[in-house]
Amino acid sequence: MRVFKSLVLLFLVPVVRGSMVQLKNGGYEDIVIAINPELPEDHNIIRNIQDMVKEASTYLFNATKQRFFFKAVKIIIPLHWLPKPEYLSVKTESYDKADVIVANPFLKYGDDPYTLQYGGCGEKGRYIHFTPDFLLNDTLYNIYGSRAKVFVHEWAHLRWGVFDEYNNDAPFYVSVNSGKGSVEATRCSADITGKYIVQSCTGNSCTTRECEYDQQTKLYEAGCKFVPDKTQNAPASIMYMQSLPSVVEFCDQSTHNEKATNLQNKMCNYHSTWEVIMNSPDFSNTSPINSASPPFETSFSLLQTKDRVVCLVLDVSGSMGSYNRINRLYQAAEIFLLQIIEMGSWVGIVTFHSTAQIKINLQQIVSETVRQNLITYLPTSASGGTNICAGVRKGFEVIKQKYSNLDGSEIVLLTDGEDSGMSICLKEVEDSGSIIHTIALGPSAAPELEQFSDMTGGLKFYATDTVDSNGLKDAFSGISSGSGNISEQSIQLESTGLSVTVKQWMNGTVTVDSTVGNDTFFVVTWDRSTSPPDILLRDPKGKEYRTSNFTVSNLNLRTARLNIAGTAEVGDWLYWIQNNHTESQVVSMIVTSRPASLAVPPVTVKAHMNKDTNNFPNPMVIYAEVSQGFLPVLGATVMATVEQETGSAVELRLLDDGSGADINKNDGIYSKYFTTFKGNGRYNLKVHIQGRNQTLRLGRRQSLALYVPGYIENGKIKMNAPRPEPSDEEIQAKLGSFNRVATGGSFVVKNVPSGGIIDMFPPCKITDLEAQFEEDKIHLSWTAPGNDLDEGQADRYIIKMSESLLDLRNTFEDATSVNTSSLVPKPAGTKESFQFKPENVTIENGTIIYFAIRAIDNASLTSEVSNVVQAALFIPPKESLPDTLPTEVITNRILPDTLPTDVINDGVNVSIIVTGSSIAVLIAVSITICILH
């Protein structure tokens, strides 16, 4: 338990970026539920949200043994819904930072509620997604249970980082009780009763029968469903089938089913959901409430969004004259005003040094003329000291000239200097109702700067003085609206820079895919010459654009901009840029575009670290979520660049393979550990994503609420309609190839020792171990970890086996060792394979052997124990199999990967090995192969 606690607490350090939920005396406050701006006005959605949460509060209170309830909820109403007197204005809340979103699915089959989870056991999720149909269609009650129960199920994912106790990809497993083997449904608790049923439908006519064993897998046949009895005695578990009337608890130590092949066991090391909840900060910071019901009824605030209001507050102190900062600021802010900020938004500009000046009051962007007028007010010179509070207050003044309050407004605050007086306006900023986005430029920007963003839910960026990294331009490009209206937002397709010597070329390819193409800009910048380099841009049909086609502003002589008329051609755009200056200079290419159609969502990327502040030697994790609509995009190449204050950059490839830092395979969340800490201070994150047509496909969301196939009531089987599934053709990505760039903002690292770093990081935990019999041998396979987590190459492996899963988990060192002297680890991310022949055990029907592995690096640092896998011999009852079927040894992975999407519905997830004839198997079974300690 001590090891488990330390692991859970390690994962619980991160806080979900943007979530403002507070827990006070057992009551959750400031929960934000946001309605997508694309949804038509329907007040039944609001009413049903309120009914759901009120009922869920009591259910949660009882399920957590009188400890937690929902006290205060904010519902964000779209801008286009008619205003009402009871609607207040949003403050720092937004759709993008909501805890729960209500939005249509991308595909027509998709009313499954789910929670987006990036991280491991105990780590908070990103958001809960409900569809309007789920909230409005009462016929879904029979499938998911009451909305209140579903909300508590999803809240446990979101808040406490627990996982589902069913597994649609591995719905059955082999269990042995009293020496007898049986096939069981993956569930918790194992006391849930029911029958194994296959339903066959022709037109509107359906028949049911009991499941038969599969001739190869020895588990139940494909299409077999576990249909529960409607009336149960088992009170657990909410994370399995919350729809059952008897289910009112989470599985705890006494009811947990550690043998089930589910994600809760895999991710949380076979601990129950209630154990994970008990180890959460929420639990340790509260006490049971002496009451039979929640002490408060849930209260609701209805908040309506409004037009976007942004004031740029820009530092023009003397230090901005160094490192060409003032010119780089102009280039970056110009991109924001001409290409990023959405039509209909209001924008003002303030500059500050020792004092602050209003450059231009709020202007609504209704035309290109307004945009061009705004850039004439951007600063071009720098002098004086730094008074950040003066700048912020002047920004507030600009906004208040139009609005009575600051609620929902945004300040983009850029500074490169320190200001010891920042603390005097912290409280004012916190209470303002405005969101402060901060951009720290250079190594001397005020270390307190991020407090403004943290207090108000703003974004945080950091740009070094390394010009070719485009950090400042990327920061401004990353400040899109948080409204959730993706059809209006600018999307960055490319951002690259290179120091180019005299008469040499920078060339490249930018792919414009079919989901974007409107309002497309190609922007070339350079840092020395006052005349443009030679530019050649060729579209997919061969049309060429040269330097003369690009526009160079008299106010900004180091930027050339081309706006493609109409919708840009789909395909590869090629560019060549020659430095015709008399000395080397940095040349950059930035490409932005907007969605091509309201009907087809674009591919989007969200990148971030697992936490904003890190204390060495804790590792960090880089995440990049690639999606179209709400569906994951699989098969992309994702490269992350992490840049430190010194300007030195580290490049890493993020993977979606279910190993190392990546939690789930094929969920569209690409991950990698980051351990290359080169010093204390700020770091920034940027990701490049490239998709190629032949490798891309869409995936299905994971952590879905269980679609219950039916119930047995009074002895009668009552089946629900089969779960609608999109066809393989529907989920194939019709994207062609694509490019994306996204900034992941900044983070701060502390406590890095000044003199060299010793090896502090062991190999990462192996999470995809598999086992199978091959004749009289056992074959193990897994993904190799690294020397430092998932980087490099481990030194050696330790493999253990036992007849007890929990003994292997709890006392790994005492289990029987497997000889691994011939096993040499491969580089991280490589598939490993190891075969051995155990000795001295009699294998008979019902025998189960468990295996686990640890990796050790060259500094003798040891990984955690891997997932535990099961190899089982189970011979199904004879009457369930054809007489001629040979007896076979089978294996079942106790903790399987997610299957590839093209086989998700093939039923079971089991490996079959050994065959031949029944005689060969009987001989193998009769041989004594192993006696376990």
N, C-alpha and C positions, 0 to 999 in steps of 0.2 A: 504493500500500500504506500510506503514511503516513496518508492520509485515512481509510482503512478501519480502521486500528488505533485512531485517535482516536475513531472512531464506536463501535467495539465496546467500548472501554474506558468510554465514556460510559454505554453501556447496562449494563455489568457492575457498576456501582457498587451498585445495589440488591441486597439480600439477601432471599431468600424468607422472609417473615415466618413464624416458628415452626420452620423447618427447623433441625435441630441437627447436620447432617452435618458432619463434620470430615475433612480430608484430611491424613494424616500419612505421609510417606515413600511416597507413591503409593497408600496404602491408604485407602479410604473407610470411616470409622467412624461409629457412631451413626445409621445409616440406620434409619428407623422405618417398618415395614410394619404397618398396622392393619387388623384384621378388623372389619367393621361389626357392631354389636351386634344387628342384626336377623337375622343368619345363624344357622341351627341349628348345633349342635356337630358338627364333622366334622374329625377330626384328619388326614385326607388333605390338607386345605387347608394345614395347617402343614407336613406332610412335603413336599408339592410346591413350596411356597414355598422351603424349604431346598434342595431339589434344583435348582430353577431358578437361585437365586442362586449356588450353588456352581459350577455349570456356566458361568453367565454371567461369573463372575470370570475364568476362564481365557480365555474368548472376548474379553472386554474388554481383558485384558492383552495379548493378541496384536494386537487391532485397533488399540490405541493405541501399538503398537511398544514393548511392555514398560514401560509408564509407569504405568498405573492398574489397580487391582483392588479387589474388595469384601472388606474385612477383618472388619468387625463389624456385625451387623444385629440390631435389636430387633423382635420380633413382638408386637403388642398383642393379647391374648386377651380376648374379651368377658366381662363380669361374669357372665352367666348360664351360661357353660360351667362344667362341674364343675371345682373347683380340683384341682391336682395338686402334688406336692411340688416338682417342678422349676419351677413357676411362681413368679416373683418378683413384687413389686408394682411398678406403674408409679411413676415419680417425676415428672419434669416432662414426660414424654412424654404425648401424647394423640392421639386419633383425628383431631381437627380440625387438628393440626399435622403429621400423618404425611406422609412423602414418597411412600408408596404406600398406597392403600386397596384393600381387597377388599370389594366390595359388589355386590348385585344391580343390574342395570340397571332403569330405570323401565319401559321397554317390553320386551316379550318378545324382540324382535330387538335384541340389543345386546351381543354378546360381543366386539366389537372393542376391543382394548386401546387406550388413548389417554392423552395427557398434556395437562392443562389449561395452556395457555400464554396469559398476558395480554400479554406485552411483546414487544419487538423482537428483532433479531438479537443473540445473545450474552446475553440476559437469561434468568435462570432461570425455569423453569415453576413451577406451584403444586403439582401432585401427579400421580402416575400412577394410573390406575384399571384394575384387573383385575377381571373378574367371577369368581365361584366356578366357573362352567362353563368358563371359559378355563383355570383352574388344574386342573380335574378331568377334563375331556373330552379324551382323547388323539386323538380323530378330528379335532380342530382343527389338528393338526400339519401336515396337508397344505395347510391354508389360510394359516396364519401362519408356519409353520416352528416350530422348537423354542422352548419358552418362554424358554430362556436367551437366544437371539438376539433375541427380541422385547423382553426386558427391557433388553438393551443398546441397542436402537433407541430405546426410550422413555427410558432414562437419558440419552441424548444430548440429547433434547428437554428433559428436566427440568434437567439440570445445566449444559449448555453453550449452551442456547438456539438449537439448530439446527432446521431445518424439513424436512418431507418432500420427497423428490425425485420423487414421483409426484404426480398431480393428478386425482382422480376427476371433477372438474368440467371440466377441459381435458385429456383423456387423450391428445390428439394435437396436433401442430404441424407446420408446413411447414419443411423444411430444404432447403438448397441446397448441394450438393457438386459441385465440378468443373463448375459451370454447370448442373447438372441438379437439378430440384426433386423432392422426395419427401415423403411424409407419414410421420412418425415417432411412435412412442410416447413420451410424456413419461417420461423415465427417466434414471438416472445409474448407471453410465456408459452412453454410447451404444453400447458394445460388447456389451451384453446382447442376445443373439439370441433370436428367436422368430418366431411367425406371428400374423397378425391374423385372429381367428376370431369367427364369430357362432354361438351355440348356440341352437337352437330346441327347446323341449320341449312334448310333449303327453302329459299324465299322467306316467307313469314312462319314457316313450320320448323320447330326445333325439337330435338330429342336429346335426352341425357342418358349416360351410362357411367358405370364406375370405371376408373382408369385401369389400364393394364400396364404391366412393366414393359419398358423398352427392351428389345432383344439385345441391343448393344450396350446401352448405358446401365442397365439394371435398375435405373430409377424409373419414375413414371414417364409415360409416353409424352411426346410433344403435344401441347394443347390441353394437358391435364391441369385442372385448377383445384385448389383447396377451397371448398365451400364450407364456411363455418356454420355451426348451429347458431340460430338467432339468440337463443337463450343459453347463457353460459354462467358458470360459477366463478370463472377466472376474472379478477379485477384488472389485470394488466395484459397488454400494455398500450399506452397512448401512442407510442412510436411504432406500433405494429398495425393495429386495426382499431382506431379510435371510434369507428362507426358502431361497434358492438355496444348495446345498452349497458352491459355489465362492466365495460372498461372505464375505469375512473382513476387509474394509477399509472405511473411509470414503472417499468420493471426495475426491481431492486435486487440486492444480492441473493435474496431467498427465492425470487421468481425468475431470475435471469437465465436465459438459455445460451450458454457459452458455446454450444455445439453448432448453433445455427450459422449458415453461411451468409451473414449479412454485413453491411457496412459498419454497423455499430460495433460488432466484434472486431472487425478488421481495423477500424480507425482508433478505437478506444481500448485496444489491448484486452478484449474480452471482458471489460467491465460494463456493468449495467448502466442504463441511462441515468438512473437516480444517483448512482455513485458519482457520475460526472457532474450532475447538477449540484450535489452536495459539496463538490470541490471548487465550485465557481465562486468568484468574489461576491456575487449577489447573495449566495447562501451564507457566506461567512459574515456579511455585513447586516444581516437581518435576524430576527427571532420570530418564532411562531406567535401569531396573534390570537389572543384568547377570545375568539368569537366564532359563531357557527356560520357566519357569512362575511363577505368583505365589509370592512368598516365604512366604505364610501361607494356610492354608485358611480359608475364611470361618467365623467363629464366630457363634453365635446365642444370644440371650437371649430367653426367653419371659416376657412381663410381663402380668399380669392386672389389669384395672381393678377398682376397688372403689367402694363407695358414695361419693357426692360429699360432701366435708367442706370447709366454708367457715367462716372466722372473719373477721368484720368488725372491722377495726382503725381506729378513727375518732378524728381529731384534735378535741380539745375545748379547745385552748389559747385564750388571750384573744382573739386575732385572729379566731377563729371567731364571735365576737359581732358582728363588723362585717358590713355589707352583708346582714344577715338570713341569714348563712350557716348558723347552727346550725338555724334553722327549715327552710331549704331542704334541709339534710342529712337532717333527720327525714323530710320529705316524700319524698325520693328513696329513702332506705333502707327506708322503709315500703313503697314500691312493690316494691322488691326482695324483701322478706320475704313480702309478701302475694301477689305476682303472678308474680315471675320465678323464684325458686329452686324447683327441681323437687321433687316429692313424693319422700320417701325419703331426701332429703339431710339432712346434719347441719350445724347452724349454731350458732356461738357469737359473742359480742360482747365486744370489748375497747375501752376508751377510753383516750386518753393525753393528757397535757400535759407537765409536767416529769417526771412519773412515769406509770405505767400501771396500770389497774385492770381486773379481770375483771368484766364486768357480768353475764354469764350463760355457763355452760359449755355444751358441745355438747348440742344438743337435736335429735332426729330429727323431721323434719316428716312426721307421719303423719296429721295432721288440721288442719282450720281452727283448732281451738282452740290448737294449738301455735304456729301462725303469729301468732295474736292475742296470745298470751303473749309472744312474742319482741319484738314492737314496743313493749311496755311498758318494755323495757330500753334503748331508743334514747335518746341524750343530748338534753337540752333546755336546757342551760346551758353556758357556756364561761368558762374562766379559766386563768391560768398560762402557762408557757413551752411549748416544743416539743421533745420527745425521741422522735424517730421510732424509733430502735433499741429503746428501752424498750417501745414499743407492739408492734413486730414480735416481740420476744422473748416478751412476754406472750401474744401470739397463738399462738406456738409452744407455749407452756405449756398453753394451753387444749386444743390438739389432742393433745398428749402425755398428757393425763389419760385419754384413751380409747384412743389408739393408741400402740404402742411406738416408732413413728418418724413422721416427717412426710411420708413418701413419698406423692405424689399429692394431698396436701392443697392448699388454696388460701387465701391471705390477700387480702382486699380492703382495701388501705391507702389511706386518704384523708387528705390534709393540705393546709393552706393556708399553712404557714410554712416558714421556712428552719431548717436544723439543721446546724451545722458539724461535729457529731459523727457524722454518718451513716456515715462511712467505717469506723468501728470494727466495724460488723457486716456489712460487705459480704461478707467471706469466709464468715461464718457463714450468711448468706442463700444464697450460691451453692452451698454444700455441703449445704443443708438437705433437698433433695428436695421442697420445697414450691414452689408456683407463686405468685408475687406479682403481683396486678393492682394497678396504681397509678392513683389519681385525684388530679390536681393541681387545686386549687381556687384561683382568683384568680391575680394576676400575681406574687405573692411566694413561691409554693410552691417548695420546694427544687429547684434545677436538677439535683441528682444523683438525684432521685427515680426517673427512668426506668431508671437502672442496675439497680434491683431487678427490674424487669420484663424487661429485656434478658437478665440472667443466668439467669432462671428460666423464660423463655418465657411470661411473663404479658402481659396486655393493658395498654394505656396509654391513659388518657383525660385530657382537660383540660376544665375547665368555667370559663367566665368569670363575672363578677358581673352580666352582662346577663341579667336574670331571664327575659325573654320568649323566650330561646333554648332554655330547658329543658335546658341542657347537663348539669347534675348529674343530673337524672332520667334523661336518655338514657344517661349513663355507667353508672348502676346497671342500667338496662334491658338494656345490652349485655353484661352478664356472665352469659351462659348457659353451660350445661355444654358441655365440649369432647368429650363422649363419643361424639358422632355419632348419638345416639338422638334424632332430630329430633321424633319423635312426642310426646316429653315436654316439649319446650322451648316457652317463651313466645315469641310473635311480636308485634312492635310494629306496630300498624296505623296509629297516628297519634300525633304529638307536635307540638303547635303552641301558641304563646303570643302574646298581644297585649295591649298597653297599652290599656285601655278607659276612656274618660272617663265621667263620671257619667251614669247612665241610658241609656248607649249599649249596643249589643249586639255580641257576638262570635258569629258563626254559621258553620256549615260542614257538610260531608258526610263521613261515614266509610263506606267500602264494606266490608262483610263478605262475603268470597267463600266458595265452597263447600268450600274446602280447610281452612278454619278455622272457629271458632265455639264450641268448648268453652272453659269457664273464661274467658269474655270479661268484661273490666272496662272501664267508662268512668269515668275519674277526672278531676275538675275541681279545679284548685288556684287559689288567689288569694294575694296577698301582703300585704294590709293589714287588711281587715275581719276581725272575729272571727265574723261571721255569713256564711253562704253567699250567693252571688249567686242570682238567679232562673234556674233551669235548666229547659229543656224539651228532651226527647229523644224522637224519634219513630222507631219501627222501620219496616221496609219495608211492613208490613201496616197501619200506621196506629196501632198501640198507642203510647200516650204515657207517658213517665216524667217526673215533675216533681221539684223539689227535695226534696219529702218522701219520695220513693222512694230517694233517695241517703242513704248513711250518713256521718255526720260524727262522728269519734272525739273524745272528751273530751280525749285526749292530743294531738290534732292538729286544731286548730280551723280550719285553712285548707285542708282537703282534704275533698272529698265524693266518695264511691266507690259505684258501682253494679255489682253482679255479676249478669250475666244468667243466669237459671236455665236449665239444660239446654244446648242448642245454639242459639246466636244465629241469628236469621232471616237468610237470605242476601239481600243487596241493600244499598241505600243507607239509612243511618241519618242522620237530620238532627238537628242540635242548634242551639239558640239559648240564649245565656247573657247575661243583662243585669246590668251592674254597678249594684247598688243602694246602693253605699257613697257616702259624702259627698265622696269625692275619687277621682281616677283610680287604677286599680290594674291590675296585670298578671294576666290570667286565662289559664289554660292548660287544654288538653284532651289527655289521654293515653289511648290505647286499646290494650289488649293482649288476646291470645287464644291459644289452643292448637289444634293440628290437630284436625279434626273426625273423622278416621278413620285407623286404622292402615294401611288399605289404599291410601290416596291421599296421596302426599306433598304438603305445602303448598308454596306459592311462598315461596322464601327469597331474601334479599338479603345479599350480603357486600360491604362497602365498605371501601376502604383507599387509601392513597397508594402510589406506587411505591417510596418509601423513607421511613424514619422520621426521618432527619436530612438536611437539605439545605443546601448551601453556595451562596449567591447568587454568580453569576447563573445557576446551573443551573435549568432549568425543572423542574417536577414534573408528574406525571400522576395524575389521580384515576380510580379504577376502581370500578365497581359491577357485580357479577355477579348477574344475576337468573335464577333457575332453578326448575324444578319437578322434584324428583328429581335426575337428572343431565342433564336436557335443558334447553337454553337457552330462556328466554322472550323472544320477539321482539315488537317493536311497543310497548313500554312507554314512558312519559314519565318520564325520570329527571332530577331536579333535585338538584344538590349545593350545600350551603351550607358555606363555609369561614369560620371565625370566628377572629380574632386576639386577642391579649391585651387590646387596647384595647376589644374588644367590637364593633369594626366587622366586618361580615360581607360576603362576596362570594358571589353566587349564580350558578351556571353550569349550563347544560343539558348533560348527558352524552349522547353519541351512539354508536350501534352501526352506523355506515355505512361503515366501512373507510377513512375519511379522517382526516387530522390525527393525533391521538394514538391513534385507534382502529385496531388492527392488522388485525383480521378483521371483515368485514361479517357481520352475522347470526350471531354466536356467543354472544349473550346477555351479552357483556361491554361495558358502556357506558363510554366513556372521554372525557377532556378534559384538555388541558394546563392547568396552574395557574401563573400568572406574577405574580399581583397580590400581591407581597410588600410589606406595609406596615410592616415592622420586624422586628427579631430577636425570637426567643422562641418560645413555644408557639402552635400553631394547632390547632383541632379540625375534624373533618369529619363532616357529617351528610348523609344523602341521603333524599329523598322520592321514592317510586316510585308511579306511578299507571298502571294498565292499564285500557283500555276494551275491552269485549267485541268490538267490530267490528274492532279493529286487532291483537288478540293472536293469536299462534300459537306453537307450539313449534318449535324448530330441531333440527338434528342436530349432534352433537359433531364438532369438527374435530380434526386431528392424529391421526387413527385409523391403526392399523397396517394395512398394505395387505392387503386380502382378495384372495388370489391366485386367479384364475379356474380355473387348471389348469396342466398342464405337458405338454411334448412329450418323451416318453421312448422312446428307440429308434425314433424316427420315428412313434410313435403318439401321438395327442392324447388325453390323459386329463383330462377336465374335472372340477372340483369341483362340488358342488351350487351352483346360483346363489345369490348373496348374498341372504339373506332381508331384505326391506325392509318396514318398517311402511307401512301405507297412509296417504294424506293425511288420512283421517278419524282415524286413530289418533294422529297427531301434532298434530292441531288442539287447541289449548288449550281444554279444557272448564271454564274458570275463571269465566266471566262477567267482571265487572270486579273490580278489587282495589286496595287501598291497602297500602303498606308504608313503614316508616321504619326506617333502620338507621344506627347510628353507625359511623364509620370510624376511631374512636380519634383520637389526637393525633400531631403531628409537630413537629419543631423546625427552625427556619430560622436560619442564622447568616450573618454577613458582609454583611448588608444595609446599604448606606451610609446615614448619618444624614441627609444633606441630599439631597433629591430623587433619583429614579432616572431615568437617561437610557435611551433605547431600546436594550435589550440583546438583544432576541429577534427573529430574522429570521422570515419566513414559514415555515411548516412544509413538509416535503417532500410533494410531490404523489405519491400512491401508487396512483391509480386512472386514470391517463391511458389513453385508448383512441384508436385510429385506424381510419379506414375510408375507402375510395375511394367517391366519389360522382361518377360519370361521369369527367370529367377533373380533378376536384378531390379534395383530401384533407380529411376532416372529423375534427377532434380534439375530444375531450370529456374533462372532468375535474371534480373538485370543487375549488372555489376555496379556497386557503389564506387565512390572515389576515395582518394587519400584524405581529402578535406571535403566531407559531406559528399556532394555529387560531382566533384572536380578531381581529376588526377586518377590515381590507380592505387587500390588497397594492396597490402602486403601479403595477407593470407586470410583464410576462412576457418571458422570453427563450425562444424555441423553436428547437431545432436538429435537423438531420437528417443521417444518414450511412448508408453501406452497411455499416458495421462497428459491431456492437453494443458491443464492448469499446472501440473508439475513442470512441464517444459517451459511454461511462461514464468513461473515463480522461482524455480530452482534450476535454471538452464545449466549451470555448471555441474550439477550432480547427475544430469542425464547421461545416457550412454553415448559415447563419442563415435563418430564415423571417421575413418582414416582419410585425411585430406592431404596427405604428404605429396601427392601427385597433382594437386590442384593449384594452379598459379592464377591469381586474379587478373582479369583483363581490364582495360581502361573503362572509366565510368561511362555508363550508358550502353555498354556492349552486352549482348545476350550471353549468359553463362550456361553451361551444360555440364552435368557431372553424373556419372553412372557408377554404382558400386553394388557389391554383392554381400548382403548381410549374412551373418552366420549364426547358427545355433538357436533358431526359433521355429517352433511348429506353427505354421499358418493354417488356420481352419476357418470355416464359415463364421463370420462375426468378428474376425480379427481386425482391429484398427491400430495403425501405428502413426504417430505424429512426428513431424520433422520441423526443425527450425535452424536458423543459421545466423552467425554474427561475422562481421568483417573486422580486421585489425589492420591499422596502418603502420608505417615504418617508425612511428614514434610510440608504438604499443598502445595507441588510443583505440578503444573498442566501440563498435557501433551498438545500438540497441538490438535486442532480439528481434528477429524478423517476424513477419506474419507466420502463423503456424499452419502447416498443411497436413492433410489427412490422406493416408493410403488405407483403403478398406477392402476386405473380402466379404462380399455379400452375394449369396445365392438366393434369388427370389423364390417364393413358394412355387412348387412345381406346377400347380394347376394354373398359375398365371402365365406360364411360358409354354411355347410349343414343345412337344415331346422331344423333338430332334435338336433343340437348342443346346449347344455345348455349355458347360459350366465355365465361367470366366472370372478371373480376378479383375476387379475394377478399382479405380482410384477416384477420389472426389476431392477437389480443392476446397479446403475449409474456408479460404478467403480468396475467391477468384477475382480476376480483373473484371472490369466492365467489358462485355463483348463488343466487337466492332458493330457498328450500326446495321450492317447488312445481314447480321445473324441474330439480332436482338430477339426476334420473335420465334426463333427455332426451338424454344422450349427450355431445355436444360443446359447447364454449363458444366459438363463433366468430361473427364478424360478416360478413354478406355484403352487399355493396353493389353497385352498378352492375348493370344488366342491360339488358333491352331485347331486342335481337336480336344474333345473332352478328356481323352486319354492323356494328352500332354499336360493338361492343366491338373489332372488328378495326380500325376507324377510330381509336378511342381509343388502341389499342396502337401504331398506326403513327405517331401524332403524337409528335414529340420534345418531352418536357416538362421535362427537367432534366439538366444535367451536374454531377455532384458533384465537389468538389475531390478 
